[in-house]
Amino acid sequence: MLVAVLVIGLVAAAAYAIDLILLAFAGILLAVLLRGVGTWLEAHSKLSIKWCMVIALVTFAAIFFGSIWMFGVHIANQADQLVAAVSQAFSELQSKLQQYRLADLLISGGGGAVLAAPAKAATGILRIVVSIILILFLGLYLSTSPEMYTELFLSFFNGRRRERIANLLDGVVSALRWWMVGQFISMTIVGSITTVGLLIIGAPMAVSLGVLAGLLTFVPYIGALVSAVPAILLAFTKGNQMVFYVVLIYLIAHIVEGYIVTPLIQHRLVYLPPALILVTQFLLELFAGVVGVMFATPLMVVAMVLIKELYFGQEWTDEVTEAAA
């Protein structure tokens, strides 16, 4: 009875704190990334791991805060233009849907959400800022002193079980690291193709939309659809021909990513069945909303490693090392 109550209590607590758990998982992902960069620098230089981690952290801070500054300044300079363009695009979309009698639905449903958005903006921004700070500090502490935290976790086990859990942690970390390498390659390619294409056709806010497309590639499939929405809305302000070109550019970028880049990456690194990715995304959306969708794929990577090593008894780390070599 006591064990059953404890299990039910843990499940209920995990469901209640699912957002916090996912943010902690995001911090672990960041730590894996930073530690991987530091380990790579140590292997390819004569520096100690401490100095390599300093270089990795300084580089990450420069890229992260530099991108926020440049992107923020760009958005701030074009804020009035963006608001006017989106408002115009929304009005034009209403007029185009009028002939299908969908305008009333758009006003009663989406229009109310648009009007209610400014009232929730301050709370949403504050929550995002606090979440980012939590992720950054977790990534900082876990990446600079991973041994302390792993030893603390392994202290709950002894003997052969301790060794088994240690190997399991190594497999999970290795899988996440290789998955992130593949995702960053895909993000870079999609962002580059989208930015160049939008600049060529003269689309509004081409650089910002290209960066957004690259970032949202982190979320497979759903991110591609979401990233195209603002670009299509803004293209409506330039005419139907611009809409056609924007849709074509996004299709080309994600066809290249989905049918050329991703198969090559997954063949060499981590293979994830597309159907399972979509099912996991929709399942986690029910429990954690947008945050669940964002981290559904890396969570599935962890689950696949656990199933492969615990159920099938196969060493994941050795196989992926041989494939990457």
Secondary structure, 3 states (H helix, E strand, C coil): CHHHHHHHHHHHHHHHCHHHHHHHHHHHHHHHHHHHHHHHHHHCCCCCHHHHHHHHHHHHHHHHHHHHHHHHHHHHHCHHHHHHHHHHHHHHHHHHHHCCCCHHHHHHHHHHHHHHHHHHHHHHHHHHHHHHHHHHHHHHHHHHCHHHHHHHHHCCCCHHHHHHHHHHHHHHHHHHHHHHHHHHHHHHHHHHHHHHHHHHHCCCCHHHHHHHHHHHCCCCCHHHHHHHHHHHHHHHCCCHHHHHHHHHHHHHHHHHHHHHHHHHHHHHCCCCCHHHHHHHHHHHHHHHHHHHHHCHHHHHHHHHHHHHHHHCCCCHHHHHHHHHC
